[in-house]
Every structure is written in C-alpha cells, then in structure tokens.
C-alpha cells in the first residue's frame, strides 16, 4: 500500500478536531488516522496532522482532501529577528523563542582590543540550508505479528531500530531495519522521523506493508534543516597579524 500525510497549511494553529471517517471510507483506502489524539497545536507550515494508506498513490492523495480539520489559526512570525522581540508570538506556549545566552571568556579582552593595531567589527549571517538528498526520506514498513521490519533510507540502522522500538513501545529485538542502498543523507536520516512512525502505524492498521516516501516539497518543509544564523563579531589584531 501507499502512505501519505496530511500536513498543516497553517504556520501556527490550534487543531480542535480531525475527522478521517470520509477518508477511511474512500475507494482504495485501507487505513486512516489522526497523527495526534485530542486537541493539539501545529507549530509550522507542513506539521503532520493525519495520514492515510491505500492501494494507489492517487487514491491516497484524493483521500487526504476528504479529511476534515477544525482549526483555530494563531499569530505567527517567520523571521528570527522578529521572533526574539518582546511580545512576539511564542512557538511553544510558555517558553521564550530565544534561550539564555552563555558567556565564555579567555584572557583580558578589553586590554587586547586596546593594544590592537587594527579592529574590525561587523554583523554576519548565514542562510538556511536544506538537505535535499537525491532520494527523499522514506520507509517501507511490514508487520509479522508483533515483529516489525522496516526498509529505511537511513544512515543509522541501529539508531532507527532503537527509535522505532521506543516510539512503538516494543523490544528492540522485535524490530529489524534494513538499508541496502541510500540516496544521500547529508546530515539527515538518522532516525525514523514522524513519517517512519506514521508508516509503521498505517501498516499495523491496514494489515499490509506500507510504503511512505516523502515528496520533494515535503523534503523542503518537514524533515529539518541547518538553521540560519546571525552573529556580531569583533576582531582585533596586532601589527604582526596575530589575532
């Protein structure tokens, strides 16, 4: 069977309810469920809401449109500099968007600058980098009784096995992870991801193997990235060129 995930179209929202009954009854659909129980909050555009598995890719894409979501959109901010201002919407309620800073000092910084032949100061930034591996994140999950076999695109078969066991609350010796070939990782694919856990649940519910491979768009919004950064740097150097 083919699996697919319904993702949030809201950057921030309280999800009051998710109804998958129409999707579950759609032609070719063998399993459907809400990814989280009860009311919950989505924190980014692309966050997981529900999932389905069916006999064809077209069937599951059609079924995703039948899922009913009652949502309360919330204020959001997408720029880091705006997010750390007082009064900015909190990504996680009750927690500041910026953690406490740490200071590390070595030597006498003030006298070092005072004795420098040249001082250069500036603000610098780096952009977000997404992994964009040639092969997207994905898994094929198959149950045999209480034993799970997963074919994963991963750099860490043992880590993925441990994570599946932990999330599904089964012993590690009940989980087998196979990776024969992998089309790139580049700092990702060290765990099953939400898509892997969803795939295993769909396979269990449907009583059949499920293949869930993310789209290129999902690779861009839902599997993590190297965050952007902002820093202010001040350098001093003596006449010999020593920093």
Buried (B, 14 or more C-beta within 10 A) or exposed (E): BBBBBBBBBBBBBBBEEBBBEBBBEBEBBBBBBBBBEEEBBBBBBBBBBBBBBBBEEEBBEBBBEBBEBEBEEBEBBEEBEEBEEEEBBBBEEEEEBEEEEEEEEEEEEEEBEEEBEEEEEEEEEEEEEBBBBEBBBBBBBBBEEEEBBBBBBBBBBEBBBBBBBEBBEBEEEBBBBEBEEBEBBEEBBBBBBBBBBBBBBBBBBBEBBBBBBBEEEBBBBBBBBBEEEEEEEEEBBEEEEEE
